[in-house]
Amino acid sequence: MISVHLEAGEVSVRQQAKPRRPKGHALLRLLCGGICNTDLELQRGYYGFSGTPGHEFVAEVVAAESPKWIGKRVVGEINLACGHCDWCARGLGRHCPNRTVLGIVKHPGAFREFFTLPEGNLLEVPTGVTTDHAVFTEPIAAACQILEQVRIPKGTAVAVLGDGKLGILIAQVLAVDGAKVHQFGRHKNKLAISEKAGVIGEMVNGALPVGAYDYVVDATGSAEGLRSAIAMTRPRGTLIMKSTVAGLVSIETAPVIVNEITLIGSRCGRFKPALDLLRRGKIHVEEMIHGRFPLAQAAEAFRQAGTRGTLKILLDSQ
């Protein structure tokens, strides 16, 4: 089978043997994968990564211990927890100190023809959700995670800084939940996607509002964005940090301390709420698909995904 490989900033395609299916795991055949900003940061050296990336996927189950999964179209939670520690006992396997993470930490990713994942991580894709749309389950789940961490009263003004892939999804999820979302970005066509869900698009042509919001989400993927987000947050406000950036990020801590701002790191979320939003047609994703490539052309796909202005690039198994 063919497999995508990242090492020292280079993307290549290799021939590998089909993986063996460990006990309790399913063998999955990739149908479609999505390249996200984290994959691009891994290419740039995030986590010192080398290996097969890919954690946004839809796959068909070709082998499993439980017959109910065979032939099913599935997505899968990306954290593989140990199941025995205190974190796992509390239902927080995403923070298990012994976990591996699909395509990120010590578990080869989904950008290959066949891969494995524990059956307990799988969720069936609803019949009415297309494969292309289901690829967005993982980042939508990451957006939904904000609502599990922060209680935002209905009708409250929330600023989302950034109009990239994750920013667009976050803005829509928060708007569907009842927040009055102001999304700040530099691309009118991208903001227009969020506006379909009731988001107020704000073109950034100069200075951003200062001390204007009780809740701010940084989804810029840049150090500069985090600094801007801090400045936008009111005293005693809450800043949710969604950007993953390779390297160190420096900020001036005085405004955070003086204004008593709460900083919340936010990462993965549960897949069920995300699939439910997709099933109900609440999140607009079709216009976010900016191209697709077969696995064999992964290097070109990554180049396109890293091009300014590009949203989601899909990888197909064929």
C-alpha positions as CSV (number, residue, x, y, z in Angstrom):
1,M,0.0,0.0,0.0
2,I,1.1,3.6,-0.3
3,S,1.6,5.9,2.7
4,V,2.4,9.6,3.1
5,H,5.6,10.4,5.0
6,L,6.7,13.6,6.6
7,E,10.4,14.1,7.6
8,A,12.6,17.2,7.9
9,G,9.9,19.4,6.2
10,E,9.6,17.1,3.1
11,V,6.5,15.2,2.0
12,S,6.9,11.9,0.2
13,V,4.9,8.8,-0.7
14,R,6.2,5.4,0.3
15,Q,5.3,1.8,-0.3
16,Q,4.6,0.0,2.9
17,A,3.1,-3.3,4.0
18,K,-0.6,-3.3,5.1
19,P,-0.6,-2.8,8.9
20,R,-1.6,-5.7,11.2
21,R,-4.7,-5.3,13.2
22,P,-4.0,-5.3,16.9
23,K,-6.5,-6.8,19.3
24,G,-9.4,-4.5,19.9
25,H,-8.6,-2.4,16.8
26,A,-10.3,-2.1,13.4
27,L,-8.5,-2.2,10.1
28,L,-9.7,0.8,8.1
29,R,-9.5,1.7,4.4
30,L,-9.2,5.4,3.8
31,L,-11.9,6.9,1.8
32,C,-11.0,10.6,2.2
33,G,-8.7,12.6,4.5
34,G,-8.4,16.3,5.2
35,I,-5.1,18.3,5.5
36,C,-5.4,20.7,8.4
37,N,-3.2,23.4,9.9
38,T,-1.8,21.0,12.5
39,D,-0.5,18.8,9.6
40,L,1.2,21.8,8.1
41,E,2.7,22.7,11.5
42,L,4.0,19.0,11.8
43,Q,5.7,19.5,8.4
44,R,7.3,22.6,9.8
45,G,8.6,20.7,12.9
46,Y,5.8,20.9,15.4
47,Y,6.3,18.1,18.0
48,G,9.6,17.1,16.2
49,F,7.3,14.9,14.1
50,S,8.4,12.4,11.5
51,G,6.2,9.7,10.1
52,T,2.7,9.4,8.6
53,P,0.4,12.3,9.4
54,G,-3.4,12.6,9.1
55,H,-6.2,12.7,11.7
56,E,-9.1,14.1,9.7
57,F,-10.6,11.1,7.8
58,V,-13.5,9.0,6.7
59,A,-12.8,5.3,6.3
60,E,-14.5,2.0,5.6
61,V,-14.1,-0.8,8.1
62,V,-12.6,-3.8,6.4
63,A,-11.8,-5.9,9.5
64,A,-12.8,-5.8,13.2
65,E,-13.4,-8.0,16.1
66,S,-17.1,-6.9,16.3
67,P,-19.0,-7.9,13.1
68,K,-21.2,-4.8,13.4
69,W,-18.5,-2.6,12.1
70,I,-17.6,-4.4,8.9
71,G,-18.4,-2.3,5.9
72,K,-19.4,0.7,7.9
73,R,-18.4,4.2,6.9
74,V,-16.7,5.7,10.0
75,V,-14.8,8.6,11.5
76,G,-12.7,8.1,14.7
77,E,-11.6,9.9,17.8
78,I,-7.9,10.5,17.4
79,N,-6.7,10.0,21.0
80,L,-5.8,6.4,22.0
81,A,-6.0,6.4,25.8
82,C,-4.6,3.6,28.0
83,G,-8.0,3.1,29.7
84,H,-6.5,2.4,33.1
85,C,-5.3,5.7,34.6
86,D,-7.1,8.3,36.7
87,W,-7.7,10.5,33.7
88,C,-9.3,7.7,31.8
89,A,-11.5,6.7,34.8
90,R,-12.8,10.3,34.8
91,G,-13.7,10.1,31.1
92,L,-10.9,12.4,30.1
93,G,-8.8,10.0,28.0
94,R,-7.9,13.0,25.8
95,H,-5.5,13.9,28.6
96,C,-4.3,10.4,29.4
97,P,-0.5,10.7,30.0
98,N,0.0,7.4,28.3
99,R,-2.0,8.2,25.2
100,T,-0.9,8.1,21.6
101,V,-2.5,10.4,19.0
102,L,-3.4,9.4,15.5
103,G,-1.0,11.0,13.0
104,I,0.5,13.2,15.7
105,V,2.0,11.3,18.6
106,K,3.4,7.7,18.3
107,H,0.5,6.3,16.2
108,P,0.8,6.4,12.3
109,G,-1.8,8.6,10.8
110,A,-4.7,8.2,8.3
111,F,-2.9,9.4,5.2
112,R,-2.3,5.9,3.9
113,E,-4.4,3.3,2.2
114,F,-5.0,1.2,5.3
115,F,-4.6,2.1,9.0
116,T,-5.8,0.9,12.4
117,L,-7.7,2.5,15.3
118,P,-9.4,1.0,18.4
119,E,-13.0,0.0,17.8
120,G,-14.0,2.1,20.8
121,N,-12.8,5.2,19.0
122,L,-15.1,4.7,16.0
123,L,-18.4,6.5,15.2
124,E,-20.5,5.6,12.2
125,V,-21.2,8.4,9.8
126,P,-25.0,9.1,9.5
127,T,-26.5,8.1,6.2
128,G,-27.4,11.6,5.1
129,V,-23.9,13.0,5.7
130,T,-21.6,12.9,2.6
131,T,-18.0,11.6,2.9
132,D,-16.6,15.0,1.9
133,H,-18.6,16.7,4.7
134,A,-17.9,14.0,7.3
135,V,-14.1,14.7,6.9
136,F,-14.8,17.9,8.8
137,T,-16.0,16.0,11.9
138,E,-12.7,16.3,13.9
139,P,-12.2,20.1,13.5
140,I,-16.0,20.7,14.2
141,A,-15.5,18.6,17.3
142,A,-12.6,20.8,18.3
143,A,-14.9,23.8,17.8
144,C,-17.6,22.2,20.0
145,Q,-15.0,21.6,22.7
146,I,-15.2,25.3,23.5
147,L,-18.8,24.9,24.6
148,E,-17.8,22.1,27.0
149,Q,-15.1,24.3,28.6
150,V,-16.8,27.7,28.7
151,R,-20.4,28.6,29.4
152,I,-21.2,31.5,27.0
153,P,-24.7,33.0,27.7
154,K,-27.1,33.1,24.8
155,G,-26.9,36.4,22.9
156,T,-23.4,37.3,24.2
157,A,-21.1,39.0,21.8
158,V,-18.1,36.8,21.1
159,A,-15.1,37.7,18.9
160,V,-13.5,35.0,16.7
161,L,-10.1,36.1,15.4
162,G,-9.1,34.4,12.2
163,D,-10.9,33.3,9.1
164,G,-9.0,30.1,8.3
165,K,-10.4,26.6,8.4
166,L,-10.8,26.3,12.1
167,G,-11.9,29.9,12.6
168,I,-14.8,29.4,10.1
169,L,-16.0,26.3,11.9
170,I,-15.7,27.8,15.4
171,A,-17.6,30.9,14.4
172,Q,-20.4,28.8,13.0
173,V,-20.6,26.4,16.0
174,L,-20.8,29.3,18.5
175,A,-23.4,31.1,16.4
176,V,-25.6,27.9,16.2
177,D,-25.3,27.7,20.0
178,G,-26.8,31.2,20.3
179,A,-23.8,33.5,20.6
180,K,-23.6,36.8,18.7
181,V,-20.4,36.0,16.9
182,H,-18.2,38.7,15.3
183,Q,-15.5,37.0,13.1
184,F,-12.5,39.1,12.2
185,G,-10.6,38.2,9.1
186,R,-9.0,39.5,5.9
187,H,-10.9,37.5,3.3
188,K,-14.5,38.5,2.4
189,N,-15.2,35.2,0.6
190,K,-14.2,33.2,3.7
191,L,-16.2,35.4,6.1
192,A,-19.2,34.9,3.8
193,I,-19.2,31.1,4.6
194,S,-19.6,31.9,8.3
195,E,-22.2,34.6,7.6
196,K,-24.5,31.8,6.3
197,A,-24.8,30.6,9.9
198,G,-25.6,34.1,11.2
199,V,-22.1,35.2,12.0
200,I,-21.2,38.9,11.6
201,G,-18.1,39.2,9.4
202,E,-15.7,41.9,10.3
203,M,-13.0,42.8,7.7
204,V,-9.7,43.6,9.3
205,N,-8.2,46.6,7.5
206,G,-6.4,48.3,10.3
207,A,-6.6,48.4,14.1
208,L,-8.7,45.8,15.9
209,P,-11.1,46.7,18.8
210,V,-9.4,47.0,22.2
211,G,-11.0,45.7,25.4
212,A,-14.3,45.1,23.6
213,Y,-15.3,41.5,24.3
214,D,-15.9,39.3,27.3
215,Y,-15.1,36.2,25.2
216,V,-12.5,36.0,22.5
217,V,-11.3,33.0,20.5
218,D,-7.9,33.1,18.8
219,A,-7.9,30.9,15.7
220,T,-5.3,32.8,13.7
221,G,-2.6,30.2,13.9
222,S,-0.1,32.9,14.6
223,A,1.8,34.5,17.5
224,E,0.6,37.9,16.4
225,G,-3.0,36.7,16.5
226,L,-2.7,35.7,20.2
227,R,-1.3,39.1,21.1
228,S,-4.1,40.8,19.3
229,A,-6.7,38.6,21.0
230,I,-5.4,39.5,24.4
231,A,-5.8,43.2,23.5
232,M,-9.4,42.6,22.4
233,T,-10.4,40.9,25.7
234,R,-12.1,43.0,28.4
235,P,-10.9,42.9,32.0
236,R,-12.0,39.7,33.7
237,G,-12.8,38.3,30.2
238,T,-12.0,34.9,28.8
239,L,-9.6,34.1,25.9
240,I,-9.8,30.7,24.3
241,M,-6.6,29.7,22.5
242,K,-7.1,27.4,19.5
243,S,-3.9,28.0,17.5
244,T,-1.2,25.4,17.3
245,V,2.1,27.0,16.3
246,A,5.5,25.4,15.8
247,G,8.1,27.1,18.0
248,L,7.8,29.5,21.0
249,V,5.2,32.2,21.2
250,S,6.1,35.3,23.2
251,I,3.4,37.5,24.7
252,E,3.4,40.5,27.1
253,T,2.0,39.1,30.3
254,A,1.2,42.5,32.0
255,P,-2.1,43.0,30.2
256,V,-3.2,39.5,31.1
257,I,-2.3,40.0,34.8
258,V,-3.5,43.5,35.2
259,N,-6.8,42.8,33.4
260,E,-7.2,39.5,35.1
261,I,-7.9,37.7,31.8
262,T,-8.5,34.0,31.9
263,L,-6.6,32.0,29.3
264,I,-8.0,28.7,28.3
265,G,-6.2,26.2,26.0
266,S,-8.7,24.2,23.9
267,R,-7.9,21.2,21.8
268,C,-9.9,18.1,20.8
269,G,-13.6,17.5,21.3
270,R,-16.1,14.7,21.3
271,F,-17.2,13.6,17.8
272,K,-20.9,12.9,18.6
273,P,-21.9,16.6,18.8
274,A,-20.0,17.4,15.6
275,L,-21.7,14.6,13.7
276,D,-25.1,15.7,15.0
277,L,-24.4,19.3,13.7
278,L,-23.5,17.8,10.3
279,R,-26.5,15.5,10.3
280,R,-28.8,18.6,10.9
281,G,-27.1,20.6,8.2
282,K,-26.2,23.4,10.7
283,I,-22.5,23.8,9.6
284,H,-21.6,25.0,6.1
285,V,-18.5,23.2,4.9
286,E,-19.0,22.6,1.1
287,E,-17.5,26.0,0.2
288,M,-14.5,25.2,2.4
289,I,-13.3,22.5,0.0
290,H,-10.6,24.1,-2.2
291,G,-9.2,21.1,-3.9
292,R,-8.6,17.3,-3.8
293,F,-5.7,15.0,-4.7
294,P,-5.0,11.3,-4.7
295,L,-2.7,10.0,-2.0
296,A,0.0,9.5,-4.6
297,Q,0.1,13.3,-5.1
298,A,0.4,14.1,-1.4
299,A,3.4,16.4,-1.9
300,E,1.4,18.6,-4.3
301,A,-1.6,18.5,-2.0
302,F,0.5,19.8,1.0
303,R,2.0,22.5,-1.2
304,Q,-1.5,23.6,-2.2
305,A,-2.8,23.4,1.4
306,G,0.0,25.7,2.6
307,T,-0.8,28.3,0.0
308,R,-2.2,31.5,1.4
309,G,-5.9,31.7,1.1
310,T,-6.5,28.0,0.7
311,L,-9.0,26.3,2.9
312,K,-9.5,22.5,3.0
313,I,-7.6,20.2,0.7
314,L,-8.8,16.6,0.6
315,L,-6.8,13.5,0.0
316,D,-8.5,10.5,-1.7
317,S,-7.4,6.9,-1.4
318,Q,-7.3,6.6,-5.2
